[in-house]
Amino acid sequence: MAYRVGFVYILSNPVMPGLVKVGYTDLLPEDRARKLRSTGVPVHFVVEHRMLTSHPQAVERAAHRILKGVRVSEQREFFATEVSVAVDAVRQAAAEQDGIESWQTSEPVRLSHGDRIALSLRKGQMFAVLPYRATSEIQPPLDLWQAHHDGDVLELMAEDDPRSVSGFSVMDHYGDEDPVPYLNREEDAVNGWLIGKERLSPGQRLLWLDGECNKPATLIGWFEFHAFGQVVCRTWNPQVTDEGWPVSLNHFDIEPTPTMTAVLHKSCRLPRPELSDSARAQALRSADYGTRPQPADHWLTQLQARGRRASSSD
């Protein structure tokens, strides 16, 4: 199964004051807005907001449900409301549809070359990076990460070439550079604040835990890399420590619940992933990380020049 990301967008039009359109697309929102231009619309639509999501259709439907009281027509995606209200609805919808509840499976989500995933986080959730074990020896997690604000986003991107991925905490080449700093070709739609950039190797697993829910005691998301992983964390609400340092993904200051701790210990004893021969060879040898950074449109193909990719939109 391939994993891709799309957009949920909010559009306005100067000749339609008081109305916004909320929809989804596999294109850039600007490309979708351009397609909406017709002889019946005298001026172009304006992109007011965009949300990168793993479940664009589901997020769109959830946003429409939240805004149903101000929907102009059931046959149209227009709503009589302020842009800020629509933005709040889209963010709430993304939290519902891209949150940990949507990623709970009995089997791990396996990521291969080209896969892209966006996870919507809640404050206090934790991630554990589990090593690929060459032997049956039990090994502790390689790293622990923490979400610090509701609505932060963790992006998981899988890539065959280790030279394309890099990490900040391990001081790789280009480890502090944002792979996708903008969400449009004009480079003026900023893609949030970068608060974490790490890399994973084939066979490593990422365990996503939430101990604040009522039932069950712990929610679990489970991701398994069958290629090299580029992990990026973003926030739209940056925070600083008492010492004035930015609060990053690696700033871990929570106490896991007993159930979270038990799940983490159990996960360290899981059987090794069943990797292909090539992925297993990559997992067991050292790699030259971060020496060949890729352009933004490599990671987010919607940024490629129009005509280079064929896609559909609603």
N, C-alpha and C positions, 0 to 999 in steps of 0.2 A: 504494500500500500504506500502510495506517495503522499507526502504531506506538503501542502502549499499554503500561502497566505494571500489574502485579498484585502480589500478596503471596504469599510462602511463610511459613507460621506454625508455631509450636510451642505446643500447648495442653497443659495438665495439668488434672487433676480431683481434688479432695480425697478423693473416695471411690475413686480408682484410684491409690493410692500406688505409686511406682516406675515408672509408665507415662507416656509422653508421646505425643501425636499430632502427626505432621508432615504437613502438607498444603498445598494452594495454594488461592487464591481470587481472584476478580476484585472481591470486596467488601472491606470492612474486615475484619480478622480477628475483631473483636468481633461483627460481624454474622454471620459464619460460625459462630462459637462459639454464638451465640444460636440459630441454625438447628439445631444439634446437640442442643439440649435436647429431651428426649422424656420420656414417662412411664417409660421404663426407666432414666433417669439422674436421680437425686434432686437434684443440685445443678448449678450452672452450671460450664462449663469456664472456665479462666483462661488468658488470652493471656500466655504467658511470653516470647515473642520474635516479631518480625516482620521480614521482609526484603523491601524493595521491589525488584522485578526486572522486566526486560524479557521474561524467559522463565520464567514461574512454573511451568508444567508440567515443563519440562526440569530446572529447579532442584529441584523436588520429587522427580522420578525419580532424579536424581543423589544427593540426600540419602538417599533410601531405599536406593540401592545401597551407599552408604558405611556405612549402619547395618544392613545386611541380617543381620548376625550376631546382632542383638538384636531382630529383628522378631518380634512375637508370632504373627502369622498373615499369610500372603500375601494374604488377603482383607480385611485390616484395616490401617490406617495407624498402628498403635500399636507402640511400641518400649519395651522394658524397659531404660531407661537414665536417666542424670541429665540434667537440662535443659542443663547446660553442655556435655555431650557432644553433644547434639542441636544446640545452637547452633553448635558448631565444625563439625559436618557440613553444616549449612545454609550457613555462610560458605564452606566449601570448595567446595560445590556451586555457589554463586553465582559464585565466582572462575572455575570451569570454564565455566559456561554463559553468563555475561555478560561474560567476558573478551574480549580482542582477537581470539582465535582464532575466536570466534563472529561477528565482524563483518567478516571479510575477504571482500571482493567485488571483482569486476572492474569493476563500476560503483559510483558513489558511492551511499550511503544518502541518499535525498532526503527532507528533512523539510519538511512543510507545516503549516499552521495546525492546532493540536490534537494534533500528534504529541508523544509523551513517550517518552524512552529513558533507561535506567539502565545505565551502564558500570561494570564492576568493574575496578579498576586494580591494577597491580603497581608496586612501588617502582622508580623510574628510568625509567618510561615517559614519553614527551614528547608534547606536542600543539603543533601549529603552526596559527595562524590565518592563512589565505590570503585576500588581498583579492579583491574583485570588480573586475576591470579594465574600465574604460570604453573603453580602447584596446588595441592589441596590445602595448603597452609592458610589459616584464617588471618585476614589482614584488616586493620581498622580503616575507616574512611580516610580518604586523602585530604578532604577539605569539608568544611561546613560553611554554608552561606545563610543569610537571613534577609527576608523582605522587611522593609522599614516603613512602608506606606501603602495603604489600599490603592490599587490602581497602577502600581509599578508593573512593568512588563519585563519578562524574561524571554529572550529570543534564542532559540536553539537552531543551529544551522549545521548541516553535515556536508563534509567536503573530503574528496579522496586525497588531495595534496596537502601534506602537513605544512608546506611552506606558505599556504594561504591563511592559516589560523595562528593566532598568537594570544598570549595571556599577559595581563598586567602584573599579577602578583609574582610571576616567575621571570619577569623582566625580559620578555621576548622582544625581538625587533618589532617595532610598530605596535607593541602591546597596549599602548595608551591611546591609539587612534581609533576613532569610531568608524566601523566599516560602512555604515549607512547614516551619515549625519543629517541628511535631508530626505524628504519624502516627495520631492518633485524635481523636475529637470532644471528649473530655474534656481534651485538651491536657496529658496527663502522659506520653505516650510520645514522648520527645525524638528528633528525627530527626538525630542525630549533631551534630558540631561543624561549623559553616560555615567553610570555609577558602578559599573562592573564589566570587566571583559576577561574571560578565562577560556582555556582550551582543554578539550578532552581527547583521549586517544581511543582507537578501536577497542571494543570490549569493556570500556568503562561504563558505569551506570550512574544515573542521576536519580536520586530518590527525593521526592517532593512530599513533605509532611505538613499537616495542619492539625494542631492539638487543641484549637479553640472551639471546635464544633461540639455539638451535644451528642449526636449518634451518627456513626460509631465514634469511639473515643479518639480515633485518629483517621483522617482522610489521607489517602496515599496515591501519588502519581509516580509512575515508574518508567524511566526512559533508558534505552539501551543503545549505545552507539556502535554501528557497524562500519563507521568511517570516522574521520577526524571531526571533532566537534568544535564549532565556534559558538561560545555562549556570551550573550550580551545582556546586561540589565540596564533598564532606563527608568527614570522617574520624571514626573511633571511637578513634583513637590520636593525639591532638594532640601536636605536637612544638614546641620553641622553639629559636631560634638561640642562639649563644653570648652574644649581646647581650640575650637575653630576649624577643625578638619571636616571635610565632606564625609557624610555617613555613606559608606559604600556597601556593596553586596557582601564583602568579606568581613564587615564589622558585625561580629556575632556576640550578642549579649543576652540571649534568652536562656531560660532553663527549660530544656525539653521535658514534657510530661513523662511520667513513668511508662505510659503506653507507647509514646514516641520512642523512648529509649529502648524498649523491648523490641519494637519493630526494626529499629536500626541495627540492633545486635543480631536479630534473626536474618536480616538482609545480608549481613557479612558472611553468612554461611550458605547462601544460595549457590546452586551449581554454576559453573562458569558459562558464559554465553556461548552458543554454538556459532562460531565465526567461520567465514569462508577461509580457505587456505591463505589467500592474499591478505585478508584483514588480520588473520592470526599472526602472519609474519610481520605486518606493520605494528601490531600491538606489542611484539616482543623485541623490537629493535629501536634504537634511538632514532630520532627524527630531527631534521633541520627546520625548526618552526619559525614562521613569521618572516621569512626572507623574501617572499614574493607576494606582497599584498595585492589583493584584487580590487578593482574599482567597485563603486557602490552598485552599479547595475548588474554585477555578477551575483551579488547577494540578494538583491531585490530586482528581479528581471523586468518588472513593470517600468523601471527607469530607463530601459533601453529605448533607443529612438523609435518613434512610431513606424510601423511597417516591419520591424525586425521580429515581432512576436505576434502571433494570432491568438486572440482571446475573445471571450464573450462577456457581456455585462447585462445587468438589469437596471 
